[in-house]
Amino acid sequence: MRFQETRRRSIVKSVSFRVLVVVSDTVVIYAITRHVGATIALTIATNVASTILYFLHERSWDAISWGRRRVYLSKKT
């Protein structure tokens, strides 16, 4: 029995994670630069690239069987 994530699940995971990271990045970048324009530009650029890389990373790992086990559910009577 083998389970794979759907593309939709990978996308939702990627987006929810990126929302969390965008907030974190924005706070950190603003604390360093104290410049709203630079903060917005850097936050957008780094997070678009990171979202794409994360999605590709997840899909690649989903194709690798290393570290997975088959689990068989027993019927309870």
mmJSON file of the N, C-alpha and C atoms, coordinates in Angstrom:
{"data_MODEL":{"atom_site":{
"group_PDB":["ATOM","ATOM","ATOM","ATOM","ATOM","ATOM","ATOM","ATOM","ATOM","ATOM","ATOM","ATOM","ATOM","ATOM","ATOM","ATOM","ATOM","ATOM","ATOM","ATOM","ATOM","ATOM","ATOM","ATOM","ATOM","ATOM","ATOM","ATOM","ATOM","ATOM","ATOM","ATOM","ATOM","ATOM","ATOM","ATOM","ATOM","ATOM","ATOM","ATOM","ATOM","ATOM","ATOM","ATOM","ATOM","ATOM","ATOM","ATOM","ATOM","ATOM","ATOM","ATOM","ATOM","ATOM","ATOM","ATOM","ATOM","ATOM","ATOM","ATOM","ATOM","ATOM","ATOM","ATOM","ATOM","ATOM","ATOM","ATOM","ATOM","ATOM","ATOM","ATOM","ATOM","ATOM","ATOM","ATOM","ATOM","ATOM","ATOM","ATOM","ATOM","ATOM","ATOM","ATOM","ATOM","ATOM","ATOM","ATOM","ATOM","ATOM","ATOM","ATOM","ATOM","ATOM","ATOM","ATOM","ATOM","ATOM","ATOM","ATOM","ATOM","ATOM","ATOM","ATOM","ATOM","ATOM","ATOM","ATOM","ATOM","ATOM","ATOM","ATOM","ATOM","ATOM","ATOM","ATOM","ATOM","ATOM","ATOM","ATOM","ATOM","ATOM","ATOM","ATOM","ATOM","ATOM","ATOM","ATOM","ATOM","ATOM","ATOM","ATOM","ATOM","ATOM","ATOM","ATOM","ATOM","ATOM","ATOM","ATOM","ATOM","ATOM","ATOM","ATOM","ATOM","ATOM","ATOM","ATOM","ATOM","ATOM","ATOM","ATOM","ATOM","ATOM","ATOM","ATOM","ATOM","ATOM","ATOM","ATOM","ATOM","ATOM","ATOM","ATOM","ATOM","ATOM","ATOM","ATOM","ATOM","ATOM","ATOM","ATOM","ATOM","ATOM","ATOM","ATOM","ATOM","ATOM","ATOM","ATOM","ATOM","ATOM","ATOM","ATOM","ATOM","ATOM","ATOM","ATOM","ATOM","ATOM","ATOM","ATOM","ATOM","ATOM","ATOM","ATOM","ATOM","ATOM","ATOM","ATOM","ATOM","ATOM","ATOM","ATOM","ATOM","ATOM","ATOM","ATOM","ATOM","ATOM","ATOM","ATOM","ATOM","ATOM","ATOM","ATOM","ATOM","ATOM","ATOM","ATOM","ATOM","ATOM","ATOM","ATOM","ATOM","ATOM","ATOM","ATOM","ATOM","ATOM","ATOM"],
"id":[1,2,3,4,5,6,7,8,9,10,11,12,13,14,15,16,17,18,19,20,21,22,23,24,25,26,27,28,29,30,31,32,33,34,35,36,37,38,39,40,41,42,43,44,45,46,47,48,49,50,51,52,53,54,55,56,57,58,59,60,61,62,63,64,65,66,67,68,69,70,71,72,73,74,75,76,77,78,79,80,81,82,83,84,85,86,87,88,89,90,91,92,93,94,95,96,97,98,99,100,101,102,103,104,105,106,107,108,109,110,111,112,113,114,115,116,117,118,119,120,121,122,123,124,125,126,127,128,129,130,131,132,133,134,135,136,137,138,139,140,141,142,143,144,145,146,147,148,149,150,151,152,153,154,155,156,157,158,159,160,161,162,163,164,165,166,167,168,169,170,171,172,173,174,175,176,177,178,179,180,181,182,183,184,185,186,187,188,189,190,191,192,193,194,195,196,197,198,199,200,201,202,203,204,205,206,207,208,209,210,211,212,213,214,215,216,217,218,219,220,221,222,223,224,225,226,227,228,229,230,231],
"type_symbol":["N","C","C","N","C","C","N","C","C","N","C","C","N","C","C","N","C","C","N","C","C","N","C","C","N","C","C","N","C","C","N","C","C","N","C","C","N","C","C","N","C","C","N","C","C","N","C","C","N","C","C","N","C","C","N","C","C","N","C","C","N","C","C","N","C","C","N","C","C","N","C","C","N","C","C","N","C","C","N","C","C","N","C","C","N","C","C","N","C","C","N","C","C","N","C","C","N","C","C","N","C","C","N","C","C","N","C","C","N","C","C","N","C","C","N","C","C","N","C","C","N","C","C","N","C","C","N","C","C","N","C","C","N","C","C","N","C","C","N","C","C","N","C","C","N","C","C","N","C","C","N","C","C","N","C","C","N","C","C","N","C","C","N","C","C","N","C","C","N","C","C","N","C","C","N","C","C","N","C","C","N","C","C","N","C","C","N","C","C","N","C","C","N","C","C","N","C","C","N","C","C","N","C","C","N","C","C","N","C","C","N","C","C","N","C","C","N","C","C","N","C","C","N","C","C","N","C","C","N","C","C"],
"label_atom_id":["N","CA","C","N","CA","C","N","CA","C","N","CA","C","N","CA","C","N","CA","C","N","CA","C","N","CA","C","N","CA","C","N","CA","C","N","CA","C","N","CA","C","N","CA","C","N","CA","C","N","CA","C","N","CA","C","N","CA","C","N","CA","C","N","CA","C","N","CA","C","N","CA","C","N","CA","C","N","CA","C","N","CA","C","N","CA","C","N","CA","C","N","CA","C","N","CA","C","N","CA","C","N","CA","C","N","CA","C","N","CA","C","N","CA","C","N","CA","C","N","CA","C","N","CA","C","N","CA","C","N","CA","C","N","CA","C","N","CA","C","N","CA","C","N","CA","C","N","CA","C","N","CA","C","N","CA","C","N","CA","C","N","CA","C","N","CA","C","N","CA","C","N","CA","C","N","CA","C","N","CA","C","N","CA","C","N","CA","C","N","CA","C","N","CA","C","N","CA","C","N","CA","C","N","CA","C","N","CA","C","N","CA","C","N","CA","C","N","CA","C","N","CA","C","N","CA","C","N","CA","C","N","CA","C","N","CA","C","N","CA","C","N","CA","C","N","CA","C","N","CA","C","N","CA","C","N","CA","C","N","CA","C","N","CA","C","N","CA","C"],
"label_alt_id":[null,null,null,null,null,null,null,null,null,null,null,null,null,null,null,null,null,null,null,null,null,null,null,null,null,null,null,null,null,null,null,null,null,null,null,null,null,null,null,null,null,null,null,null,null,null,null,null,null,null,null,null,null,null,null,null,null,null,null,null,null,null,null,null,null,null,null,null,null,null,null,null,null,null,null,null,null,null,null,null,null,null,null,null,null,null,null,null,null,null,null,null,null,null,null,null,null,null,null,null,null,null,null,null,null,null,null,null,null,null,null,null,null,null,null,null,null,null,null,null,null,null,null,null,null,null,null,null,null,null,null,null,null,null,null,null,null,null,null,null,null,null,null,null,null,null,null,null,null,null,null,null,null,null,null,null,null,null,null,null,null,null,null,null,null,null,null,null,null,null,null,null,null,null,null,null,null,null,null,null,null,null,null,null,null,null,null,null,null,null,null,null,null,null,null,null,null,null,null,null,null,null,null,null,null,null,null,null,null,null,null,null,null,null,null,null,null,null,null,null,null,null,null,null,null,null,null,null,null,null,null],
"label_comp_id":["MET","MET","MET","ARG","ARG","ARG","PHE","PHE","PHE","GLN","GLN","GLN","GLU","GLU","GLU","THR","THR","THR","ARG","ARG","ARG","ARG","ARG","ARG","ARG","ARG","ARG","SER","SER","SER","ILE","ILE","ILE","VAL","VAL","VAL","LYS","LYS","LYS","SER","SER","SER","VAL","VAL","VAL","SER","SER","SER","PHE","PHE","PHE","ARG","ARG","ARG","VAL","VAL","VAL","LEU","LEU","LEU","VAL","VAL","VAL","VAL","VAL","VAL","VAL","VAL","VAL","SER","SER","SER","ASP","ASP","ASP","THR","THR","THR","VAL","VAL","VAL","VAL","VAL","VAL","ILE","ILE","ILE","TYR","TYR","TYR","ALA","ALA","ALA","ILE","ILE","ILE","THR","THR","THR","ARG","ARG","ARG","HIS","HIS","HIS","VAL","VAL","VAL","GLY","GLY","GLY","ALA","ALA","ALA","THR","THR","THR","ILE","ILE","ILE","ALA","ALA","ALA","LEU","LEU","LEU","THR","THR","THR","ILE","ILE","ILE","ALA","ALA","ALA","THR","THR","THR","ASN","ASN","ASN","VAL","VAL","VAL","ALA","ALA","ALA","SER","SER","SER","THR","THR","THR","ILE","ILE","ILE","LEU","LEU","LEU","TYR","TYR","TYR","PHE","PHE","PHE","LEU","LEU","LEU","HIS","HIS","HIS","GLU","GLU","GLU","ARG","ARG","ARG","SER","SER","SER","TRP","TRP","TRP","ASP","ASP","ASP","ALA","ALA","ALA","ILE","ILE","ILE","SER","SER","SER","TRP","TRP","TRP","GLY","GLY","GLY","ARG","ARG","ARG","ARG","ARG","ARG","ARG","ARG","ARG","VAL","VAL","VAL","TYR","TYR","TYR","LEU","LEU","LEU","SER","SER","SER","LYS","LYS","LYS","LYS","LYS","LYS","THR","THR","THR"],
"label_asym_id":["A","A","A","A","A","A","A","A","A","A","A","A","A","A","A","A","A","A","A","A","A","A","A","A","A","A","A","A","A","A","A","A","A","A","A","A","A","A","A","A","A","A","A","A","A","A","A","A","A","A","A","A","A","A","A","A","A","A","A","A","A","A","A","A","A","A","A","A","A","A","A","A","A","A","A","A","A","A","A","A","A","A","A","A","A","A","A","A","A","A","A","A","A","A","A","A","A","A","A","A","A","A","A","A","A","A","A","A","A","A","A","A","A","A","A","A","A","A","A","A","A","A","A","A","A","A","A","A","A","A","A","A","A","A","A","A","A","A","A","A","A","A","A","A","A","A","A","A","A","A","A","A","A","A","A","A","A","A","A","A","A","A","A","A","A","A","A","A","A","A","A","A","A","A","A","A","A","A","A","A","A","A","A","A","A","A","A","A","A","A","A","A","A","A","A","A","A","A","A","A","A","A","A","A","A","A","A","A","A","A","A","A","A","A","A","A","A","A","A","A","A","A","A","A","A","A","A","A","A","A","A"],
"label_entity_id":["1","1","1","1","1","1","1","1","1","1","1","1","1","1","1","1","1","1","1","1","1","1","1","1","1","1","1","1","1","1","1","1","1","1","1","1","1","1","1","1","1","1","1","1","1","1","1","1","1","1","1","1","1","1","1","1","1","1","1","1","1","1","1","1","1","1","1","1","1","1","1","1","1","1","1","1","1","1","1","1","1","1","1","1","1","1","1","1","1","1","1","1","1","1","1","1","1","1","1","1","1","1","1","1","1","1","1","1","1","1","1","1","1","1","1","1","1","1","1","1","1","1","1","1","1","1","1","1","1","1","1","1","1","1","1","1","1","1","1","1","1","1","1","1","1","1","1","1","1","1","1","1","1","1","1","1","1","1","1","1","1","1","1","1","1","1","1","1","1","1","1","1","1","1","1","1","1","1","1","1","1","1","1","1","1","1","1","1","1","1","1","1","1","1","1","1","1","1","1","1","1","1","1","1","1","1","1","1","1","1","1","1","1","1","1","1","1","1","1","1","1","1","1","1","1","1","1","1","1","1","1"],
"label_seq_id":[1,1,1,2,2,2,3,3,3,4,4,4,5,5,5,6,6,6,7,7,7,8,8,8,9,9,9,10,10,10,11,11,11,12,12,12,13,13,13,14,14,14,15,15,15,16,16,16,17,17,17,18,18,18,19,19,19,20,20,20,21,21,21,22,22,22,23,23,23,24,24,24,25,25,25,26,26,26,27,27,27,28,28,28,29,29,29,30,30,30,31,31,31,32,32,32,33,33,33,34,34,34,35,35,35,36,36,36,37,37,37,38,38,38,39,39,39,40,40,40,41,41,41,42,42,42,43,43,43,44,44,44,45,45,45,46,46,46,47,47,47,48,48,48,49,49,49,50,50,50,51,51,51,52,52,52,53,53,53,54,54,54,55,55,55,56,56,56,57,57,57,58,58,58,59,59,59,60,60,60,61,61,61,62,62,62,63,63,63,64,64,64,65,65,65,66,66,66,67,67,67,68,68,68,69,69,69,70,70,70,71,71,71,72,72,72,73,73,73,74,74,74,75,75,75,76,76,76,77,77,77],
"pdbx_PDB_ins_code":[null,null,null,null,null,null,null,null,null,null,null,null,null,null,null,null,null,null,null,null,null,null,null,null,null,null,null,null,null,null,null,null,null,null,null,null,null,null,null,null,null,null,null,null,null,null,null,null,null,null,null,null,null,null,null,null,null,null,null,null,null,null,null,null,null,null,null,null,null,null,null,null,null,null,null,null,null,null,null,null,null,null,null,null,null,null,null,null,null,null,null,null,null,null,null,null,null,null,null,null,null,null,null,null,null,null,null,null,null,null,null,null,null,null,null,null,null,null,null,null,null,null,null,null,null,null,null,null,null,null,null,null,null,null,null,null,null,null,null,null,null,null,null,null,null,null,null,null,null,null,null,null,null,null,null,null,null,null,null,null,null,null,null,null,null,null,null,null,null,null,null,null,null,null,null,null,null,null,null,null,null,null,null,null,null,null,null,null,null,null,null,null,null,null,null,null,null,null,null,null,null,null,null,null,null,null,null,null,null,null,null,null,null,null,null,null,null,null,null,null,null,null,null,null,null,null,null,null,null,null,null],
"Cartn_x":[0.843,0.0,0.894,0.681,1.519,0.631,1.024,0.287,1.178,0.635,1.348,0.5,1.175,0.459,-0.03,-1.194,-1.673,-0.97,-0.993,-0.417,-1.136,-2.445,-3.214,-2.742,-2.523,-2.054,-0.674,0.22,1.546,1.456,0.557,0.385,-0.155,-1.171,-1.741,-0.706,0.072,1.142,2.157,2.525,3.499,2.986,1.751,1.186,1.046,0.537,0.366,1.708,2.718,4.05,4.611,4.41,4.937,4.272,2.995,2.327,3.024,3.295,4.005,5.389,6.098,7.443,7.426,6.431,6.345,6.23,5.391,5.243,6.566,7.202,8.482,9.549,9.653,10.649,10.414,9.172,8.843,9.307,9.044,9.449,10.972,11.658,13.122,13.756,13.291,13.876,13.631,12.43,12.162,13.019,13.196,14.025,15.464,15.931,17.299,17.393,16.454,16.561,15.877,14.799,13.972,13.501,13.347,12.917,11.796,10.601,9.424,9.603,10.112,10.286,11.222,12.348,13.304,12.714,11.978,11.35,10.37,9.535,8.546,9.235,10.202,10.897,11.627,12.367,13.111,12.174,11.11,10.156,9.507,9.079,8.449,9.441,10.607,11.592,12.011,12.345,12.822,11.716,10.503,9.429,8.836,8.861,8.444,9.428,10.71,11.726,11.636,11.472,11.407,10.168,9.056,7.833,8.003,8.584,8.82,9.788,10.868,11.836,11.228,10.418,9.78,8.853,8.049,7.137,7.913,8.96,9.771,10.448,10.909,11.53,10.531,9.323,8.29,7.935,7.76,7.394,8.537,9.759,10.906,10.955,10.799,10.823,9.644,8.519,7.367,7.649,8.538,8.886,9.945,10.537,11.589,10.98,11.226,10.62,11.461,12.705,13.589,12.943,12.981,12.476,10.986,10.319,8.879,8.661,7.613,7.21,5.784,5.503,4.118,3.417,2.245,1.46,0.171,-0.06,-1.284,-2.177,-3.383,-4.329,-5.035,-5.101,-5.799,-7.253,-8.099,-9.527,-9.842,-10.593,-11.019,-12.385,-12.52,-13.801,-14.515],
"Cartn_y":[-1.166,0.0,1.237,2.117,3.311,4.541,5.554,6.807,7.905,8.75,9.917,11.144,12.238,13.496,13.943,14.565,15.161,16.494,16.97,18.284,19.362,19.237,20.224,20.294,19.148,19.135,19.796,19.485,20.098,21.612,22.069,23.511,24.167,23.58,24.157,24.198,23.138,23.134,24.226,24.371,25.39,26.795,27.047,28.381,28.694,27.755,28.019,28.251,27.505,27.704,29.062,29.438,30.71,31.891,31.798,32.886,33.099,32.023,32.101,32.732,32.322,32.827,34.286,34.667,36.059,37.005,36.652,37.485,37.571,36.443,36.404,37.205,36.988,37.707,39.214,39.612,41.038,41.704,41.067,41.625,41.724,40.674,40.661,41.661,41.672,42.582,44.036,44.333,45.713,46.097,45.172,45.457,45.779,45.163,45.408,46.679,46.868,47.984,49.262,49.129,50.283,51.082,50.362,51.007,50.172,50.779,50.036,49.527,50.361,49.948,48.765,48.823,47.714,46.456,46.636,45.49,44.792,45.56,44.97,44.263,44.917,44.324,43.04,43.073,41.878,40.757,41.084,40.066,39.374,40.146,39.557,38.684,39.211,38.471,37.161,37.223,36.004,34.975,35.425,34.472,33.856,34.552,33.928,32.811,33.113,32.093,30.919,31.21,30.147,29.265,29.859,29.078,28.082,28.525,27.631,26.518,26.862,25.847,24.847,25.333,24.44,23.453,23.935,23.063,21.985,22.38,21.412,20.417,20.893,20.028,18.987,19.411,18.493,17.442,17.875,16.938,15.946,16.401,15.51,14.459,14.866,13.918,12.955,13.394,12.497,11.364,11.589,10.568,9.594,9.868,9.021,8.088,6.809,5.853,5.619,6.079,5.895,6.445,5.641,6.078,5.9,5.289,5.028,3.561,3.322,1.943,1.738,0.532,0.178,-0.125,0.394,0.168,-0.517,-1.659,-2.387,-2.291,-1.868,-1.73,-3.06,-3.471,-4.719,-4.414,-5.347,-5.175,-5.574,-4.722,-5.052,-5.714,-6.797,-7.503,-7.378],
"Cartn_z":[0.0,0.0,0.0,-0.935,-1.04,-1.112,-0.361,-0.375,-0.903,-1.722,-2.222,-1.947,-1.689,-1.537,-2.899,-2.906,-4.144,-4.347,-5.552,-5.838,-5.041,-4.917,-4.165,-2.715,-2.075,-0.689,-0.587,-1.524,-1.522,-1.672,-2.535,-2.732,-1.472,-0.853,0.371,1.487,1.642,2.645,2.358,1.094,0.717,1.019,0.656,0.867,2.355,3.141,4.573,5.259,4.864,5.421,5.015,3.748,3.273,3.974,4.281,5.016,6.352,7.044,8.311,8.135,7.109,6.867,6.404,5.607,5.15,6.342,7.289,8.478,9.233,9.424,10.123,9.376,8.062,7.26,7.301,7.191,7.196,8.484,9.595,10.888,10.977,10.605,10.699,9.729,8.48,7.491,7.89,8.362,8.781,9.988,10.907,12.086,11.681,10.607,10.139,9.304,8.37,7.423,7.885,8.625,9.031,7.814,6.692,5.454,4.844,4.748,4.282,2.853,1.951,0.552,0.401,1.073,1.019,1.64,2.724,3.395,2.464,1.801,0.887,-0.274,-0.898,-2.046,-1.669,-0.59,-0.155,0.269,0.97,1.414,0.221,-0.761,-1.945,-2.709,-3.0,-3.801,-3.144,-1.873,-1.212,-1.04,-0.815,-0.571,-1.83,-2.931,-4.194,-4.543,-4.464,-4.764,-3.789,-2.517,-1.508,-1.671,-2.061,-2.265,-3.396,-4.476,-5.61,-5.224,-4.551,-4.128,-3.149,-2.221,-1.255,-1.956,-2.881,-3.619,-4.367,-5.083,-5.825,-4.886,-3.742,-2.744,-2.232,-1.899,-1.412,-2.465,-3.7,-4.759,-5.017,-4.938,-5.136,-4.041,-2.793,-1.687,-1.741,-2.277,-2.388,-3.365,-4.31,-5.296,-4.785,-3.643,-3.085,-2.042,-2.182,-1.252,0.0,0.009,1.157,2.434,3.505,4.798,4.99,4.038,4.161,4.478,5.188,5.485,5.027,4.655,4.35,5.66,5.796,7.01,6.603,7.209,6.944,8.163,7.937,9.036,9.258,10.495,10.797,11.085,10.709,10.963,12.39,13.08,14.431,14.355,15.085,15.043,16.364],
"occupancy":[1.0,1.0,1.0,1.0,1.0,1.0,1.0,1.0,1.0,1.0,1.0,1.0,1.0,1.0,1.0,1.0,1.0,1.0,1.0,1.0,1.0,1.0,1.0,1.0,1.0,1.0,1.0,1.0,1.0,1.0,1.0,1.0,1.0,1.0,1.0,1.0,1.0,1.0,1.0,1.0,1.0,1.0,1.0,1.0,1.0,1.0,1.0,1.0,1.0,1.0,1.0,1.0,1.0,1.0,1.0,1.0,1.0,1.0,1.0,1.0,1.0,1.0,1.0,1.0,1.0,1.0,1.0,1.0,1.0,1.0,1.0,1.0,1.0,1.0,1.0,1.0,1.0,1.0,1.0,1.0,1.0,1.0,1.0,1.0,1.0,1.0,1.0,1.0,1.0,1.0,1.0,1.0,1.0,1.0,1.0,1.0,1.0,1.0,1.0,1.0,1.0,1.0,1.0,1.0,1.0,1.0,1.0,1.0,1.0,1.0,1.0,1.0,1.0,1.0,1.0,1.0,1.0,1.0,1.0,1.0,1.0,1.0,1.0,1.0,1.0,1.0,1.0,1.0,1.0,1.0,1.0,1.0,1.0,1.0,1.0,1.0,1.0,1.0,1.0,1.0,1.0,1.0,1.0,1.0,1.0,1.0,1.0,1.0,1.0,1.0,1.0,1.0,1.0,1.0,1.0,1.0,1.0,1.0,1.0,1.0,1.0,1.0,1.0,1.0,1.0,1.0,1.0,1.0,1.0,1.0,1.0,1.0,1.0,1.0,1.0,1.0,1.0,1.0,1.0,1.0,1.0,1.0,1.0,1.0,1.0,1.0,1.0,1.0,1.0,1.0,1.0,1.0,1.0,1.0,1.0,1.0,1.0,1.0,1.0,1.0,1.0,1.0,1.0,1.0,1.0,1.0,1.0,1.0,1.0,1.0,1.0,1.0,1.0,1.0,1.0,1.0,1.0,1.0,1.0,1.0,1.0,1.0,1.0,1.0,1.0,1.0,1.0,1.0,1.0,1.0,1.0],
"B_iso_or_equiv":[0.0,0.0,0.0,0.0,0.0,0.0,0.0,0.0,0.0,0.0,0.0,0.0,0.0,0.0,0.0,0.0,0.0,0.0,0.0,0.0,0.0,0.0,0.0,0.0,0.0,0.0,0.0,0.0,0.0,0.0,0.0,0.0,0.0,0.0,0.0,0.0,0.0,0.0,0.0,0.0,0.0,0.0,0.0,0.0,0.0,0.0,0.0,0.0,0.0,0.0,0.0,0.0,0.0,0.0,0.0,0.0,0.0,0.0,0.0,0.0,0.0,0.0,0.0,0.0,0.0,0.0,0.0,0.0,0.0,0.0,0.0,0.0,0.0,0.0,0.0,0.0,0.0,0.0,0.0,0.0,0.0,0.0,0.0,0.0,0.0,0.0,0.0,0.0,0.0,0.0,0.0,0.0,0.0,0.0,0.0,0.0,0.0,0.0,0.0,0.0,0.0,0.0,0.0,0.0,0.0,0.0,0.0,0.0,0.0,0.0,0.0,0.0,0.0,0.0,0.0,0.0,0.0,0.0,0.0,0.0,0.0,0.0,0.0,0.0,0.0,0.0,0.0,0.0,0.0,0.0,0.0,0.0,0.0,0.0,0.0,0.0,0.0,0.0,0.0,0.0,0.0,0.0,0.0,0.0,0.0,0.0,0.0,0.0,0.0,0.0,0.0,0.0,0.0,0.0,0.0,0.0,0.0,0.0,0.0,0.0,0.0,0.0,0.0,0.0,0.0,0.0,0.0,0.0,0.0,0.0,0.0,0.0,0.0,0.0,0.0,0.0,0.0,0.0,0.0,0.0,0.0,0.0,0.0,0.0,0.0,0.0,0.0,0.0,0.0,0.0,0.0,0.0,0.0,0.0,0.0,0.0,0.0,0.0,0.0,0.0,0.0,0.0,0.0,0.0,0.0,0.0,0.0,0.0,0.0,0.0,0.0,0.0,0.0,0.0,0.0,0.0,0.0,0.0,0.0,0.0,0.0,0.0,0.0,0.0,0.0,0.0,0.0,0.0,0.0,0.0,0.0],
"pdbx_formal_charge":[null,null,null,null,null,null,null,null,null,null,null,null,null,null,null,null,null,null,null,null,null,null,null,null,null,null,null,null,null,null,null,null,null,null,null,null,null,null,null,null,null,null,null,null,null,null,null,null,null,null,null,null,null,null,null,null,null,null,null,null,null,null,null,null,null,null,null,null,null,null,null,null,null,null,null,null,null,null,null,null,null,null,null,null,null,null,null,null,null,null,null,null,null,null,null,null,null,null,null,null,null,null,null,null,null,null,null,null,null,null,null,null,null,null,null,null,null,null,null,null,null,null,null,null,null,null,null,null,null,null,null,null,null,null,null,null,null,null,null,null,null,null,null,null,null,null,null,null,null,null,null,null,null,null,null,null,null,null,null,null,null,null,null,null,null,null,null,null,null,null,null,null,null,null,null,null,null,null,null,null,null,null,null,null,null,null,null,null,null,null,null,null,null,null,null,null,null,null,null,null,null,null,null,null,null,null,null,null,null,null,null,null,null,null,null,null,null,null,null,null,null,null,null,null,null,null,null,null,null,null,null],
"auth_seq_id":[1,1,1,2,2,2,3,3,3,4,4,4,5,5,5,6,6,6,7,7,7,8,8,8,9,9,9,10,10,10,11,11,11,12,12,12,13,13,13,14,14,14,15,15,15,16,16,16,17,17,17,18,18,18,19,19,19,20,20,20,21,21,21,22,22,22,23,23,23,24,24,24,25,25,25,26,26,26,27,27,27,28,28,28,29,29,29,30,30,30,31,31,31,32,32,32,33,33,33,34,34,34,35,35,35,36,36,36,37,37,37,38,38,38,39,39,39,40,40,40,41,41,41,42,42,42,43,43,43,44,44,44,45,45,45,46,46,46,47,47,47,48,48,48,49,49,49,50,50,50,51,51,51,52,52,52,53,53,53,54,54,54,55,55,55,56,56,56,57,57,57,58,58,58,59,59,59,60,60,60,61,61,61,62,62,62,63,63,63,64,64,64,65,65,65,66,66,66,67,67,67,68,68,68,69,69,69,70,70,70,71,71,71,72,72,72,73,73,73,74,74,74,75,75,75,76,76,76,77,77,77],
"auth_comp_id":["MET","MET","MET","ARG","ARG","ARG","PHE","PHE","PHE","GLN","GLN","GLN","GLU","GLU","GLU","THR","THR","THR","ARG","ARG","ARG","ARG","ARG","ARG","ARG","ARG","ARG","SER","SER","SER","ILE","ILE","ILE","VAL","VAL","VAL","LYS","LYS","LYS","SER","SER","SER","VAL","VAL","VAL","SER","SER","SER","PHE","PHE","PHE","ARG","ARG","ARG","VAL","VAL","VAL","LEU","LEU","LEU","VAL","VAL","VAL","VAL","VAL","VAL","VAL","VAL","VAL","SER","SER","SER","ASP","ASP","ASP","THR","THR","THR","VAL","VAL","VAL","VAL","VAL","VAL","ILE","ILE","ILE","TYR","TYR","TYR","ALA","ALA","ALA","ILE","ILE","ILE","THR","THR","THR","ARG","ARG","ARG","HIS","HIS","HIS","VAL","VAL","VAL","GLY","GLY","GLY","ALA","ALA","ALA","THR","THR","THR","ILE","ILE","ILE","ALA","ALA","ALA","LEU","LEU","LEU","THR","THR","THR","ILE","ILE","ILE","ALA","ALA","ALA","THR","THR","THR","ASN","ASN","ASN","VAL","VAL","VAL","ALA","ALA","ALA","SER","SER","SER","THR","THR","THR","ILE","ILE","ILE","LEU","LEU","LEU","TYR","TYR","TYR","PHE","PHE","PHE","LEU","LEU","LEU","HIS","HIS","HIS","GLU","GLU","GLU","ARG","ARG","ARG","SER","SER","SER","TRP","TRP","TRP","ASP","ASP","ASP","ALA","ALA","ALA","ILE","ILE","ILE","SER","SER","SER","TRP","TRP","TRP","GLY","GLY","GLY","ARG","ARG","ARG","ARG","ARG","ARG","ARG","ARG","ARG","VAL","VAL","VAL","TYR","TYR","TYR","LEU","LEU","LEU","SER","SER","SER","LYS","LYS","LYS","LYS","LYS","LYS","THR","THR","THR"],
"auth_asym_id":["A","A","A","A","A","A","A","A","A","A","A","A","A","A","A","A","A","A","A","A","A","A","A","A","A","A","A","A","A","A","A","A","A","A","A","A","A","A","A","A","A","A","A","A","A","A","A","A","A","A","A","A","A","A","A","A","A","A","A","A","A","A","A","A","A","A","A","A","A","A","A","A","A","A","A","A","A","A","A","A","A","A","A","A","A","A","A","A","A","A","A","A","A","A","A","A","A","A","A","A","A","A","A","A","A","A","A","A","A","A","A","A","A","A","A","A","A","A","A","A","A","A","A","A","A","A","A","A","A","A","A","A","A","A","A","A","A","A","A","A","A","A","A","A","A","A","A","A","A","A","A","A","A","A","A","A","A","A","A","A","A","A","A","A","A","A","A","A","A","A","A","A","A","A","A","A","A","A","A","A","A","A","A","A","A","A","A","A","A","A","A","A","A","A","A","A","A","A","A","A","A","A","A","A","A","A","A","A","A","A","A","A","A","A","A","A","A","A","A","A","A","A","A","A","A","A","A","A","A","A","A"],
"auth_atom_id":["N","CA","C","N","CA","C","N","CA","C","N","CA","C","N","CA","C","N","CA","C","N","CA","C","N","CA","C","N","CA","C","N","CA","C","N","CA","C","N","CA","C","N","CA","C","N","CA","C","N","CA","C","N","CA","C","N","CA","C","N","CA","C","N","CA","C","N","CA","C","N","CA","C","N","CA","C","N","CA","C","N","CA","C","N","CA","C","N","CA","C","N","CA","C","N","CA","C","N","CA","C","N","CA","C","N","CA","C","N","CA","C","N","CA","C","N","CA","C","N","CA","C","N","CA","C","N","CA","C","N","CA","C","N","CA","C","N","CA","C","N","CA","C","N","CA","C","N","CA","C","N","CA","C","N","CA","C","N","CA","C","N","CA","C","N","CA","C","N","CA","C","N","CA","C","N","CA","C","N","CA","C","N","CA","C","N","CA","C","N","CA","C","N","CA","C","N","CA","C","N","CA","C","N","CA","C","N","CA","C","N","CA","C","N","CA","C","N","CA","C","N","CA","C","N","CA","C","N","CA","C","N","CA","C","N","CA","C","N","CA","C","N","CA","C","N","CA","C","N","CA","C","N","CA","C","N","CA","C","N","CA","C","N","CA","C","N","CA","C"],
"pdbx_PDB_model_num":[1,1,1,1,1,1,1,1,1,1,1,1,1,1,1,1,1,1,1,1,1,1,1,1,1,1,1,1,1,1,1,1,1,1,1,1,1,1,1,1,1,1,1,1,1,1,1,1,1,1,1,1,1,1,1,1,1,1,1,1,1,1,1,1,1,1,1,1,1,1,1,1,1,1,1,1,1,1,1,1,1,1,1,1,1,1,1,1,1,1,1,1,1,1,1,1,1,1,1,1,1,1,1,1,1,1,1,1,1,1,1,1,1,1,1,1,1,1,1,1,1,1,1,1,1,1,1,1,1,1,1,1,1,1,1,1,1,1,1,1,1,1,1,1,1,1,1,1,1,1,1,1,1,1,1,1,1,1,1,1,1,1,1,1,1,1,1,1,1,1,1,1,1,1,1,1,1,1,1,1,1,1,1,1,1,1,1,1,1,1,1,1,1,1,1,1,1,1,1,1,1,1,1,1,1,1,1,1,1,1,1,1,1,1,1,1,1,1,1,1,1,1,1,1,1,1,1,1,1,1,1]
}}}
